[in-house]
Amino acid sequence: MMKGTRNGKEYYRLYIDGQWVDSTSDKLTDVQNPANEEVIATVTDASPEDVQKALESSQRAQLDWQALPYVKRAEYLVKLVEKVKEKREFFARLLVMEQGKTYGEALGEVDDTMAYMMYAVESANKIKGDVLPSNRVGELLQIQKVPYGVTIGLCAWNYPLALIGRKLGPALVTGNTMIIKPHELTPVASAEFFNLIHEVGFPPGVANFVTGTGAEVGQLLVSSPITKLVTVTGSVRAGQQIYKAAADNITALSLELGGKAPFIVLDDADVDKAVEAAVVARFANCGQVCICNEMVLVHEKVADEFTAKLLERVKQVKLGDPFDSSTTMGPKANGLDLKKIDDIVQETVAQGASIAAGGKRPTGGIFDKGYWYEPTVLVNVKPDMAAAQKEIFGPVLPIIRISSFEEAIEIVNSSELGLSAYLFSNDYRKLMHGMNVLQVGTVFLNQGMSGCMQGHHSGHKLSGLGGEDGEYGIAGYLQKRTVYLNYNA
């Protein structure tokens, strides 16, 4: 059974080798609803022995799984997607309760989860290697694409279900096995997802699920010699620790880490279009999206107009009950991040910036409990201030005035982070120049936050390496093997 009982308390168990099992650890962790701080579920932490069992189970299963044709592996994913579709609303409600996003956003996340897996399914019969001419008579030269083996998926808390689909689908369709470790803040939807894996009847060990902290369980998974590839969505700090832990075994890594996306508005931009995109790209999922608009760099010639219109638009962002259809922004996912955000706001104000909207925790009614923060806009911000330097990952938007496109480029490229950037201009020469010189993994030109399954999502500099999505994401789960076949005997 998926759930067990210990000391009279019900909790989610671990999923290892095709079975729900009790952890040998005594540690239980409560999962809170960020809107009201109520405990919605309890999970068990995996012990070192549990982690080792999961790794060995994945290792045993991998060669037989790899031996299946791609399309046969894909058939399991199709059945899994059908199961998820049947429980779409169920998963959406779980996501609202454990992560805090609005119900509409949660439905979108469930849909994305299915889309990620279906993209992997559709790629199953398109993966190819190469046959090249040899330098010798009677010799065939091939370059094959082969799976790494045992892979680890470490998922962040901002999209706990979609990130599983994003990682598990490509990993399994390419012949790898995978162990998923959700973030300790948001493991519930993940556990329920693995219950569907059990119902579909994936071969034991192909997909395992363990819970616990990154510092303990994640470290064990990453540092094991059994692990051949680790895919991570998380902070820069977490990525650096994982990089070090994987070094001894030279384990392959795909790291999608933090960002500080600049939103550049030049003096020839469509201001109304830029305002709408800027608000959506900042306050979606309470600002908890890695490619969110982290700071506006607006030309001084249109700065007053842009700021005035943006402040009017921000008034329409309704903070409240995530299940209310009129709500457009829910709470932050956890209290520690809430404090970090407020500290950044207060530090930036102390440095000379001003609060033009929000700037504090709301009170009264539902806001007396939970991790709420008002939609906030900071003005008179300089590039060296805290809100312009630190990743906020929350509903706070600093506005910086610039005098030229060149100044914006200098601010962007001087950052250690390089995940994404936005550029609004009606001069296609500037758009083309920005596309070529902005040192980020994704550039949005005259467009708000977006993404396609067939695109690629990756970061430059400290924002990561490797990447997810599209044919390049699928390729990241395969390594190359060169074969020289002499048939001249």
Buried (B, 14 or more C-beta within 10 A) or exposed (E): EEBBEBEEEEBBBBBBBBEBBEBEBEBBBEBBBBBBEEEEBBBBBBBEEBBBBBBBBBBBBBEEBBEBEBEEBBBBBBBBBEBBEEBBEEBBBBBBBBBBBBBBBBBBBBBBBBBBBBBBBEBBEEBEBEEEEBEEEEEEBBEBBBBBBBBBBBBBBBBBBBBBBBBBBBBBBBBBBBBBBBBBBBBBBBBBBBBBBBEBEBBBBBBBBBBBBBEBBBBBBBBBEBBBBBBBBBBBEBBEBBBEBBEEBEBBBBBBBBBBBBBBBBBBBBBEBBBBBBBBBBBBBBBBBBBBBBBBBBBEEBBEEBBEBBBEBBEEBEBBBBBEEEBBBBBBBBBEBBEBBBEBBBBBBEBEBEBBBBBEBBEEEBBEBBBBBBBBBBBBBBBEBBBBBBBBBBBBBBBBBBEEBEBBBEBBBEBEBBBBBBBBBEEEEBBEBBEEEBBBBBBBBBEBBEBEBEBBBBBBBBBBBBBBBBBBBBBBBBBEEEEEEEEEE
